[in-house]
Amino acid sequence: MSDAKDEPTIQELFDLSGKTALITGATGFLGSSMARAMAEAGASVVISSRELKRAEDAIMPLPGSVEGQSHHGVELDQTDAASIDKGFSDAVAAAGKIDILVNNGLDAIKKDLTDCTFDQFVDQQRNTAAYFVLARLLCEHVKKRGVGGSVIMLGSMYGQVASYPDTYQGVNMASPVAYHAHKGGTIQMTRHLAAYYAEHKVRVNCLSPGPFPADGVNPEMVQRLVSKSPMKRMGRPHELKGALLLLASDAGSYITGQNITVDGGWMAW
């Protein structure tokens, strides 16, 4: 039987004080909520964007009440290999270290299976390659420091199931086929990297949102999505915070190679 005196409290397990998280694409709808979650848990946050000013503006509203906590913005274009290397190096230089990587950035291609070209399909998979390279950079970085780390990939329910054709018909394009391939590949890559990075004390997991439509999405399509959901509503960005912190913190210290789907029961049908 374990000794309760040696057991961390739940507050200690979820506390990210002293940790630094790099979050790609954290200026957007879901990414900005993820950045707030990390900061609220005590982590220093580095936000990356293809536009440096946008990244710097995004860190301004983040809370920073924990001693030693600081936030930074860096430029990083995940469709460009040189920019990935420089962006990660700039993040380390600005914050001093990186402990947690959230691969959330996405260079979207809004073409469905009827009009997506070969080159556009290939371009979408650059996102998958970026997730891999950034995960490898994080692993190498923490190995040199002799500490562990956590990589959180952003998957999707659409990396696991097909979209319903009648949800999109007549109101919007079909859910982009290249996006489905990217997210499905991300989920499988999570398992593969977890198996190889475990010996370096790096956990690799995937967080897969279900339907979380941003403002401006066709309201008729949203209602069709609602009709497919057991909970009969769409997700709200803050509803990803709990799962994100579980995977980022010591509360998930024995979790690796897993995909956690937050979808309001979509995949339970």
FENVENJO-V902611 format. One record per backbone hydrogen bond with DSSP energy under -0.5 kcal/mol. NH is the residue of the N-H (numbers start at 1). CO is the residue of the C=O. If there is no record, write none. Layout:
# FENVENJO-V902611
[[NH	CO] [NH	CO]]
This chain:
# FENVENJO-V902611
[[4	2] [6	3] [7	4] [13	9] [14	10] [15	11] [15	12] [16	41] [18	42] [19	16] [21	44] [22	100] [23	21] [23	46] [24	22] [24	102] [25	48] [26	23] [26	48] [28	25] [32	28] [34	30] [35	31] [36	32] [37	33] [38	34] [39	35] [40	36] [41	37] [42	39] [43	38] [44	19] [46	21] [47	45] [47	72] [48	23] [49	74] [52	50] [55	51] [56	52] [57	53] [58	54] [59	55] [60	56] [60	57] [62	59] [69	66] [72	45] [74	47] [76	49] [78	76] [80	77] [84	80] [85	81] [86	82] [87	83] [88	84] [89	85] [90	86] [91	87] [92	88] [93	89] [94	90] [95	91] [96	92] [99	20] [100	20] [101	150] [102	22] [103	101] [103	152] [104	102] [108	106] [111	109] [115	112] [116	112] [121	117] [122	118] [123	119] [124	120] [125	121] [125	122] [126	123] [127	124] [129	125] [130	126] [131	127] [132	128] [133	129] [134	130] [135	131] [136	132] [137	133] [138	134] [139	135] [140	136] [141	137] [142	138] [143	139] [144	140] [145	141] [146	142] [146	143] [147	142] [149	201] [150	99] [151	203] [152	101] [153	151] [153	205] [154	103] [155	153] [155	207] [157	209] [159	156] [160	157] [161	157] [165	163] [167	164] [168	164] [168	165] [169	165] [171	168] [172	168] [180	176] [181	177] [182	178] [183	179] [184	180] [185	181] [186	182] [187	183] [188	184] [189	185] [190	186] [191	187] [192	188] [193	189] [194	190] [195	191] [196	192] [197	193] [198	194] [200	197] [201	198] [202	197] [203	149] [203	201] [205	151] [206	258] [207	153] [208	206] [208	260] [209	155] [209	207] [210	262] [212	210] [217	214] [222	218] [223	219] [224	220] [225	221] [226	222] [227	223] [228	224] [228	225] [229	225] [229	226] [231	264] [232	229] [235	211] [239	236] [240	237] [241	238] [244	240] [245	241] [246	242] [247	243] [248	244] [249	245] [250	13] [251	13] [252	249] [253	250] [255	252] [256	254] [257	204] [260	206] [260	258] [261	259] [262	208] [262	260] [263	261] [266	263] [268	265] [269	266]]
